[in-house]
Amino acid sequence: MKSLSEIETTAKRASKAAGYSWGVSEETGKCIRFLELFSLPGIKHLNEYFNEKNKIEFENLNLINQNNSSSNKPYCPITLGVSFLDQINVLENLKKIEFKNVAYPIIFISFLSRSSEIIGKKIYVKIDEKKIFLNLNVNIISNFIDQVYPKIANTIEVNILENKDNFTDDEWNNLYKLSEETFVEESESLKKGAAGAGLTDND
Amino acid sequence: MKVELRDPNKIMKLSRLGSFHQSKLSFLRSFLNEFKEWEYKKDLFNLNKNGFGEAVYSFKKNKRVYSLVCFANEIKDEERSDRVIATKWDAAFTLHDGVPTKKDIERLKNEVPKQEVGRLSYKELTLSRANKSVRIYNHVVESLSKGQQPDLNLLSKVGYLYRTTAVYGSGKFGLADRFRIKNREEINGPFRLEMMLVYLVRQFTFDQVNHVAYHKNPKIAVKLDDNICKNLGIGNSTGLGMAPFIVNHPTLLNNWILSREKALKKIREIKNVESQDSYLFINCVKKSLRNITSWNTDSEYQQKKISSLLKDVENFLNFIKKEFNFEIEYPFNKIYQWLEDNTCEECIEYIVSIMMEPYNNIVNPLVREMSSDEEEFFNIPAHRKVEELRNIIEVKYPNILDINFEKKENNKNFWFISKNKEEPRLADRFEEHGSELEQPLAIARDIKKLYHKLLVSKNSLTIAEFLISNSELRHVVRRAFIVEKFPYSEIQDNTIGKDLMPIDMLRLKLSFFGALKFDPRSDKWLRICMFQGAPLPNELKNYDEQWVYKTNI
């Protein structure tokens, strides 16, 4: 089994050899490491992408808008990913961003996952019909775990979610009430000796 | 009195970093301190009469066990090489997480002796190999088998029976990634498991030499005297492989140096020094003279450094004896100022290291600050502005900006990874091919390039916008934002100039390991000794903390 350190180093060096700058290659190495850590096919897709990159051209998207549509060439997932990562503080305000025609979307996903950590918000992604939750780069949840990941995504929809509870107030209140059964009622004498008691707060 | 931390622009120069010495902060000393309460055991010693076979040694505490698995092999003299391109070694080792099963040992027997071309698993933590110092080893076997102890003069010229030629960890060749074990309390300090491996290898070399001598002449043979064992260490040959590490791990480098600087600052701020502390300090300096006089090297470069070190330390002792009174306020601050005014860099750093000896209360908490979670600082804050980045560079890299990289002499070398051995190498860009595949280790040059680009960019541009058209500078943009928070994270010098001494970079790292007696064999590799004078495993529960200054051979 390859260690994550070997995976990161090899992915970084291969990216440099494929024509990216050292700085971008460092980002790629890190992202592939995360994909493999989350049991996603990072090495497989990076390898396939670099093989194809030798044969066909991909489009570099540097400045991301709300709706991004490539010409007839698919977007390079690495350049797109690095751009997203760098521009996340602006993109956060758009809430929903769409990309048409992206190569090897799983590679792009790893950059989105890191972006989720940077802004401290979950990101919900739809790659055509497939759904993925990115949880602050702590984990990645998808509904197509055993399926083949696509080489091309026709449409990727990125939704930046506001931080909010994942449950109803009723569910919370019921659980909270139950938790209160671990508390003990304090006697009057104990209350008098508690922190702050007996002092003026206007001193 | 408040003493400022020393200026990174002075301390992070290569000549200063290449003058660092071991101290209480060094990893092999903090390893011994951490593991002194652990149970040490020789679990298996299955060698034939010539000393070839397997052995297992372990450290255990509660349910945690670390086991060194050793394989001693027969090799021909002509196959023995300290170079990283070697493929056979006298012995190969791995540190296994837990107790190895028979199946594990069989698996490791096939892989460990192959080193870089073998495959380890997540159950192994470190990997190494070592060669005999044949002259010394044979002499010791010969002497012991005749019932005599070896010639101490001969031993003192080398200081060890074996020298390692590489120690690998952190995910190399399939070894466990650091993240799998990083939360273990006992290894909350850099390179602790590498230190454990080397320490246990040292014991293996004594056991092996005793075993071979015994089988040579069972009736007369004696064991190597414990006191002699104690004064032998483990050698190490180190080449350029170590140099990029300190460039590629900026926050870790910062935490090592910052701990040293914080220790010095706190010691200089002590108003009244207790007499037992000043005595311990002076005693260590005096005893350490033997480490200098027994420091053998053929390197003229190092001989000069040793000679000025010896002269300066003697002057210092003279100053302390005749002119200095420890009863004054802030005596260590006065001492430091005197050192700066009167001695060479090598001596300043030597005495700074010894100043830490009386102060466990200052040093021990700092040992825990010497690791780094590097992932945390990897992301570039791309929302920040060009103006901010330019200011950071002006403040943090003032001397670097003065270097003229248009001059050939300042741009002479390039770092690359050798195809043959996947190891870092340095070459002359004007004479050798391959500079187009240069590794990103010319930080000073690239920082200067970045600065020039920033000068002609709009102040209000965000870093994200700047990077769209300057992707080739992304690696140094990341570094500049790191150095903003971590002042000692960057070597403030040119790592590709004609005057570069790469061994300065190696020496920096090795001093933090705790190495002694740096012996440069060229400007690109050196030999060192580790654990010379250190307590033996069965003495760990109660040992003299200043052992490093009390070697007897």
Boltz contact constraints between the chains, C-beta under 6 A:
constraints:
  - contact:
      token1: [A, 3]
      token2: [B, 171]
      max_distance: 6.0
  - contact:
      token1: [A, 3]
      token2: [B, 174]
      max_distance: 6.0
  - contact:
      token1: [A, 3]
      token2: [B, 177]
      max_distance: 6.0
  - contact:
      token1: [A, 4]
      token2: [B, 177]
      max_distance: 6.0
  - contact:
      token1: [A, 5]
      token2: [B, 170]
      max_distance: 6.0
  - contact:
      token1: [A, 5]
      token2: [B, 171]
      max_distance: 6.0
  - contact:
      token1: [A, 5]
      token2: [B, 177]
      max_distance: 6.0
  - contact:
      token1: [A, 6]
      token2: [B, 171]
      max_distance: 6.0
  - contact:
      token1: [A, 21]
      token2: [B, 471]
      max_distance: 6.0
  - contact:
      token1: [A, 21]
      token2: [B, 472]
      max_distance: 6.0
  - contact:
      token1: [A, 21]
      token2: [B, 474]
      max_distance: 6.0
  - contact:
      token1: [A, 22]
      token2: [B, 440]
      max_distance: 6.0
  - contact:
      token1: [A, 22]
      token2: [B, 475]
      max_distance: 6.0
  - contact:
      token1: [A, 23]
      token2: [B, 474]
      max_distance: 6.0
  - contact:
      token1: [A, 23]
      token2: [B, 475]
      max_distance: 6.0
  - contact:
      token1: [A, 24]
      token2: [B, 471]
      max_distance: 6.0
  - contact:
      token1: [A, 24]
      token2: [B, 474]
      max_distance: 6.0
  - contact:
      token1: [A, 62]
      token2: [B, 468]
      max_distance: 6.0
  - contact:
      token1: [A, 86]
      token2: [B, 382]
      max_distance: 6.0
  - contact:
      token1: [A, 86]
      token2: [B, 464]
      max_distance: 6.0
  - contact:
      token1: [A, 86]
      token2: [B, 467]
      max_distance: 6.0
  - contact:
      token1: [A, 87]
      token2: [B, 464]
      max_distance: 6.0
  - contact:
      token1: [A, 89]
      token2: [B, 383]
      max_distance: 6.0
  - contact:
      token1: [A, 118]
      token2: [B, 379]
      max_distance: 6.0
